[in-house]
Amino acid sequence: MNQEQRYIRLAHILARLKSGENMGIPELQKSLRSLERTDGIKLECGIATIQRDVRDLKAMGCPIVYHRSKACQSYELKDKTWELRSEPLLGGDEMTAVVLGAQCAAALLPKDEAARVCDAAKGIFKVNTRSFLAGVDRESLRLLMPPLPRETEAVFAQLFDAWKRRRLASVKYRDEEGGDTERVIEPQALLLHRMTWYVRAFCHLRNAPRTFAVTRVVSVAVLDRTFDDRPELYNDLDFDTFDGREQYRDISIRLNAAGRQYALTHILHSRQRFAADGGSFTMTLPCAAKHLAVEWVLAQRGNATPLAPVELVEDVRKACKDILASCGG
């Protein structure tokens, strides 16, 4: 559907009804057909299109009533002061983006922020009643994603506010060993990596860039001080190198069929490759963060065996011994 044509038709139908004269479909068709435009847009249309446009105007709140009698069938605009709202009229691709954006917001953003995004999407849906993929029910496109952890939602809401308003934040951060530090940070960027939120920041305590897991932030106070953008801290980040932590290099892992299937759905590196080796597969990748690689191998529950580098093999063995010890084995 050509959205520009549709908007022009809606505006023209509304203008004719605002003239004070009730009009039927034949009169509206004739008026649209006779409308000359220098941009070459043709507004001539059929009965069904007029009926659809009137329904769309009603869906926007336009007080149009339909009079039907043997002598006359016409539309009347009850409130001549009603104005056509200026929400965007979108096509299928744009509406797909809105639907996905609203669902991502609902699943991934703090509640108040998600509510604002979803309310904006609802306003767009009201105006674009028939322009989403030729009438496909938008509820049939679903993102089934885990919600934000309840324990971190309030902290994330404050960090999101500081990032959006470019305000410094005073945070208490708990490291992997359980130690707490108080820091003032510039929340330069928010990163969603493997379904976990991170803050890419400039840390005033360390006077250096740092990446903080939102789940490890204990408390936040948004300060009334702004900061300047540092795009060099986040422009070059990607899936493989986002946090800058220590990495294994030249990794090789043997997988059985189940392990390969897991690797296809839980990607460890964007350039991981597979080579068939009898009944198994060898997966190679240039690098991976140490903490992620060990967790990934353990999650395979025996379907993955690290081959190289030696440090990865030893770290996985140590992690297995620690698990056995914690279980009393």
C-alpha positions in Angstrom: 0.0 0.0 0.0 1.3 3.5 -1.0 1.2 5.3 2.4 1.6 8.8 0.8 -1.4 8.2 -1.4 -3.4 6.9 1.5 -2.7 9.9 3.6 -3.6 12.3 0.8 -6.9 10.5 0.3 -7.7 10.6 4.0 -6.9 14.3 4.2 -9.0 15.0 1.0 -12.0 13.0 2.3 -11.9 14.8 5.6 -11.6 18.2 3.8 -14.7 17.5 1.6 -16.7 16.4 4.7 -15.6 19.5 6.6 -17.2 21.7 3.9 -20.5 21.0 5.6 -21.9 18.9 2.8 -22.8 15.2 3.3 -21.2 13.1 0.6 -21.7 9.6 -0.7 -19.0 7.3 -2.2 -19.7 8.3 -5.8 -19.2 11.9 -5.0 -16.0 11.2 -3.1 -14.7 9.1 -5.9 -15.4 11.8 -8.4 -13.7 14.4 -6.2 -10.6 12.3 -5.8 -10.5 11.5 -9.5 -10.6 15.2 -10.5 -7.9 16.2 -8.0 -4.9 17.3 -10.0 -1.4 17.0 -8.5 1.8 18.2 -9.8 3.7 15.2 -8.4 1.8 12.8 -10.6 0.2 10.9 -7.7 -3.1 9.4 -8.8 -5.9 9.3 -6.3 -8.6 7.6 -8.3 -9.8 4.5 -6.4 -12.7 2.0 -6.0 -15.6 1.7 -3.6 -13.8 -0.7 -1.3 -10.8 1.8 -0.9 -13.2 4.6 0.1 -14.9 2.4 2.6 -11.6 1.3 4.0 -10.4 4.9 4.3 -13.5 5.9 6.1 -13.1 3.0 8.6 -9.5 4.1 9.1 -10.6 7.6 9.9 -13.1 6.3 12.4 -10.4 4.2 14.0 -8.5 7.4 14.5 -11.5 8.9 16.3 -12.9 10.9 13.5 -16.7 11.4 14.2 -18.1 10.2 10.8 -21.6 8.8 10.6 -23.2 7.0 7.7 -26.7 7.9 6.6 -28.5 5.3 4.6 -32.0 5.6 3.1 -33.7 4.8 -0.2 -33.1 8.3 -1.5 -29.6 8.8 -0.3 -26.5 7.1 1.1 -23.9 9.5 2.5 -21.3 10.3 5.1 -21.5 13.2 7.5 -18.7 14.7 9.7 -20.3 15.5 13.0 -17.5 17.7 14.3 -16.1 20.0 11.7 -13.2 21.0 13.9 -11.7 17.4 14.1 -8.2 17.3 12.8 -6.3 14.5 11.1 -3.5 13.5 13.5 0.1 13.4 12.2 1.3 10.0 13.4 3.4 8.3 10.8 1.7 6.2 8.1 3.9 3.3 7.6 4.3 0.4 5.2 4.8 -3.3 5.9 8.6 -3.1 6.6 8.2 -0.1 8.8 5.4 -1.8 10.8 7.5 -4.9 11.2 10.2 -2.7 12.8 7.6 -1.2 15.1 6.2 -4.6 16.1 9.7 -6.0 16.8 10.8 -2.8 18.6 7.8 -2.9 20.9 8.3 -6.5 21.8 12.0 -6.0 22.4 11.2 -3.0 24.6 8.6 -5.0 26.6 11.1 -7.8 27.2 14.4 -6.0 27.6 13.9 -2.5 29.0 13.0 -1.2 32.5 9.2 -1.2 33.0 8.6 2.5 32.8 10.7 2.9 29.7 9.1 -0.2 28.1 5.7 1.2 28.8 6.5 4.5 27.0 7.8 2.6 24.0 4.8 0.3 23.9 2.4 3.2 24.2 4.1 5.0 21.3 3.8 1.8 19.3 0.1 1.5 20.1 -0.5 5.0 18.8 1.2 4.0 15.5 -0.9 0.8 15.4 -4.1 2.9 15.7 -3.2 5.0 12.7 -1.8 2.2 10.6 -4.8 -0.2 11.0 -4.4 -2.0 7.7 -0.8 -1.5 6.6 1.0 -4.3 8.5 1.8 -7.0 6.0 -1.5 -7.0 4.2 -3.6 -7.6 7.3 -1.4 -10.2 9.1 -2.2 -10.2 12.8 0.8 -8.5 14.4 0.4 -10.8 17.5 1.5 -13.7 15.3 5.0 -12.3 15.3 6.3 -13.0 18.7 9.6 -12.6 20.6 9.6 -15.1 23.5 12.4 -13.7 25.5 13.2 -13.9 29.2 12.2 -10.9 31.3 14.7 -8.7 33.2 15.7 -10.2 36.5 13.5 -8.6 39.1 16.5 -8.0 41.4 18.3 -5.8 38.9 15.3 -3.9 37.3 15.5 -0.9 39.6 19.3 -0.6 39.2 18.9 -0.9 35.4 16.2 1.7 35.3 18.5 4.2 37.0 21.5 3.3 34.7 19.2 3.6 31.7 18.1 7.1 32.8 21.7 8.2 33.3 22.7 6.9 29.9 19.7 8.5 28.2 20.2 11.9 29.9 24.0 11.7 29.7 24.5 12.0 33.4 27.3 10.7 35.6 26.3 7.9 37.9 27.8 6.9 41.3 27.6 3.1 41.5 28.6 0.3 43.9 29.9 -2.6 41.8 30.5 -6.1 43.0 33.2 -8.1 41.2 33.3 -11.8 40.6 35.1 -12.4 43.9 32.4 -10.6 45.9 34.4 -7.4 46.5 32.6 -4.0 46.3 33.9 -0.8 45.0 32.4 2.7 44.8 32.9 4.4 41.4 31.7 7.4 39.5 31.2 6.4 35.8 30.1 7.9 32.5 27.6 5.4 31.1 28.6 5.8 27.5 26.8 2.9 26.0 24.3 0.1 26.9 25.2 -3.3 25.4 23.0 -6.4 25.3 25.3 -9.4 24.9 24.0 -13.0 25.2 20.8 -11.8 26.8 22.6 -9.9 29.5 22.9 -6.1 29.8 26.2 -4.3 30.2 27.3 -0.7 30.6 30.3 0.4 28.6 31.6 3.3 30.6 34.5 5.6 31.4 35.4 4.9 35.0 36.7 7.9 37.0 38.1 5.6 39.7 40.3 3.8 37.3 40.6 6.7 34.8 40.0 4.2 32.0 37.2 2.5 30.0 35.4 -0.4 31.7 32.5 -2.7 31.0 30.1 -3.4 33.9 27.6 -6.2 34.0 24.3 -4.7 35.2 23.6 -7.7 37.3 26.7 -6.9 39.4 25.7 -3.3 40.1 24.5 -3.2 43.7 23.2 0.4 43.8 23.1 3.5 41.6 22.8 7.3 42.2 22.3 9.5 39.1 24.3 12.7 39.6 23.4 16.1 38.3 26.5 16.3 36.1 26.7 15.7 32.4 29.4 14.0 30.4 30.6 14.3 26.8 30.3 11.4 24.4 33.3 9.2 23.9 32.3 7.2 20.7 35.7 5.6 20.6 34.7 3.6 23.6 31.9 1.8 21.8 31.9 2.3 18.0 34.3 -0.6 17.4 32.7 -3.1 19.8 31.3 -6.3 18.3 29.9 -9.6 19.5 33.3 -11.2 19.9 35.3 -8.4 21.7 32.7 -6.4 23.5 34.1 -6.5 27.1 37.8 -6.5 26.5 38.5 -9.3 29.0 41.3 -11.9 28.7 40.9 -14.3 25.8 42.1 -17.7 24.7 43.6 -17.7 21.2 43.4 -20.3 18.5 40.8 -22.5 20.1 40.0 -26.0 19.0 37.1 -28.1 20.5 35.9 -31.6 19.6 32.1 -31.9 19.4 29.7 -34.8 18.9 26.5 -34.3 16.9 24.6 -32.9 19.9 27.6 -30.6 20.6 27.6 -29.3 17.1 23.9 -28.6 17.3 24.4 -26.7 20.5 27.2 -24.7 18.9 24.9 -23.6 16.1 22.4 -22.2 18.5 24.8 -20.9 21.2 27.5 -19.2 19.1 30.8 -18.8 20.9 32.5 -16.7 18.1 31.1 -15.2 14.9 33.9 -16.9 12.9 33.7 -20.4 14.4 34.1 -23.2 11.8 33.4 -26.9 11.8 35.3 -29.8 10.2 33.9 -33.3 10.1 36.2 -35.9 11.6 34.6 -39.3 11.4 31.6 -39.3 13.7 32.6 -36.1 15.4 33.4 -32.5 14.5 36.3 -30.2 15.3 35.2 -26.6 15.9 37.9 -23.9 15.5 37.7 -20.3 16.4 40.3 -17.5 16.6 39.5 -16.4 20.2 37.0 -16.2 23.0 36.8 -14.6 26.4 38.1 -17.0 29.0 35.1 -16.9 31.3 32.7 -17.5 28.4 34.7 -20.3 26.8 34.9 -22.4 30.0 31.2 -21.8 30.8 30.3 -22.8 27.2 32.2 -26.1 27.4 30.7 -27.0 30.8 27.2 -26.2 29.5 27.7 -28.9 26.9 27.6 -31.6 29.6 30.2 -33.8 27.9 29.3 -33.1 24.3 32.3 -30.8 23.9 36.0 -31.6 24.7 38.5 -28.8 24.5 41.7 -29.6 22.6 43.6 -26.3 22.4 45.0 -24.2 23.8 46.4 -26.1 26.8 45.3 -23.3 29.1 41.7 -23.8 28.1 42.0 -27.6 28.7 43.5 -27.1 32.1 40.9 -24.4 33.1 38.0 -26.7 32.1 39.5 -29.6 34.1 39.9 -27.3 37.2 36.3 -26.1 36.8 35.1 -29.8 36.7 37.1 -30.6 39.8 35.6 -27.6 41.6 32.1 -28.7 40.7 32.8 -32.3 41.9 34.2 -30.9 45.2 31.2 -28.7 45.7 29.0 -31.7 45.3 31.0 -33.8 47.7 32.5 -35.9 45.0 
